[in-house]
Amino acid sequence: MKSIKNSSVKFHRRYWKKVAKENGWDRDPFFVQIWIDKNGKVRDSVSTRVLDKDLFLDYDDDYLLSADDLKERNFKIR
């Protein structure tokens, strides 16, 4: 099973939370949009004040990955 490292997701969340705080749009809970490659590696991220959940996108095809897509690809956030 390929794993998306939770530490990678946390790293990106901390980075964007810092940006948000510096620019006055920080809130709790804080969410990010993450692009994941076919090996489960986090390739890019972004956040905005309007996100109401974490979003995971396919890095190569740029489409939203649902929980079922993550399971189908044998990805697990650890």
Buried (B, 14 or more C-beta within 10 A) or exposed (E): EBEBEEEBBEEBBEEBBEEBEEEEEBEEEBBBBBBBEEEBEBBEBBBEEEBEEBBBBBBEEEEEBEEEBBEEBEBEBE
